[in-house]
Amino acid sequence: MSSHTEGPRLGITVSPHIPARDFVPYVHRIEQLGFHEAWLVEDCFLHGAFAQAASALAATSSLRVGLGIIPAAARNVAFAAMEVATLAGMHPGRLTVGVGHGIPSWLDQTGARPPSPLTLLEEYIHVLRQLLAGDEVNFDGRYIRLREVRLAHVPQAAPPVYAGVRGPKSLQRSGKFAQGTILAEPVTPEYLAFARTQIASADHQVVAYNFASIDDDPRVARSRVRSSLAVVGEPDWEPHVAVLDFAAELAELRRSLNSAGAFAAALPDGWVDRLAIVGRPDVAREQLLALHRSGADRVALIPAGPDPFSSLDSLARLL
């Protein structure tokens, strides 16, 4: 990890809902404002990760780009390695690769859900790193089977491979097989401390995604970010909130309401302030420092608000 006194490197998570025509101007703006990196989302059934990455890298000159994340169950590892190696060869030193399980409901829709996501992810990351290093791979696993596979165009410097995971068993595997971990939003200092304990590797980068809204009026900032926090009441987000001192109250609030929207609207201001990077710039910078002290090397801000460009500009006040 980097020094706890200087704060985390700041990036932006690019919404997969941004229209294709706005994508290049948006990543241009991320670079112009001085953010360290852009993280690209591959959600079903929106924009593809590799097409976005190729466009973002070609349209910018120094911006780092993260694939955050590609689902292991959806892409053959040998062909994914070809895509990654091509991007890394054309744009050396600017790419980070994130691999995860994928959302179970989406994998069910596409007939791609494996019986053991943990085993697949472990095999996938192990083999992907070997291929990107230029090794000839012979592998006979439960899910991945390769015979005499070697990339013809090996990048001079292999891009790092991170795991996008959230639960304890997956975090433990990430610490053993990946070079870093991407934590989905929301990430609090408490959840970071929990994740770092599970990862149990000091030489391991952590990228924390977080909803973010900056305004001189904290009420305005909260109003922009509140609807995004509806997800924290859903079962898949339980690891994020279980470590918080208001976890039981949050779960009870969600049970008492019949919609995610009503739940988000009812979240107390104090909880919103704990679950997002939100409020005045000075307050938000203290939140970022707290995340860094708890183990976040990089923070990828998710701009909240109706206009992605103006939301992005407001977050630049943190730089």
SULLINLIN-V575204 format. One record per pair of residues at least 24 apart in sequence whose C-alpha atoms are under 6 Angstrom apart, sorted by sequence separation. I is the first residue (numbers start at 1). J is the second residue. If there is no record, write none. Layout:
# SULLINLIN-V575204
i/j
I/J
I/J
This chain:
# SULLINLIN-V575204
i/j
11/35
175/199
180/204
182/206
185/209
186/210
10/35
11/36
13/38
14/39
16/41
179/204
180/205
181/206
182/207
183/208
184/209
185/210
10/36
11/37
12/38
13/39
14/40
37/63
39/65
132/158
172/198
175/201
180/206
11/38
37/64
38/65
39/66
40/67
41/68
171/198
172/199
37/65
40/68
71/99
72/100
171/199
39/68
66/95
69/98
70/99
71/100
72/101
64/94
65/95
66/96
67/97
68/98
69/99
71/101
230/260
16/47
64/95
66/97
67/98
71/102
31/63
230/264
227/264
226/264
73/112
191/240
221/278
221/279
218/279
96/159
98/161
100/163
95/159
96/160
97/161
98/162
99/163
100/164
212/276
214/278
215/279
216/280
97/162
98/163
99/164
211/276
212/277
213/278
214/279
215/280
89/155
98/164
210/276
212/278
214/280
88/155
85/155
167/239
225/304
224/304
224/305
186/275
212/301
206/296
209/299
211/301
212/302
206/297
207/298
208/299
209/300
210/301
211/302
212/303
213/304
207/299
208/300
209/301
210/302
212/304
214/314
193/294
189/291
192/294
189/294
7/289
8/292
7/292
13/300
4/292
10/298
12/300
13/301
4/293
8/297
9/298
10/299
11/300
12/301
13/302
8/298
10/300
1/297
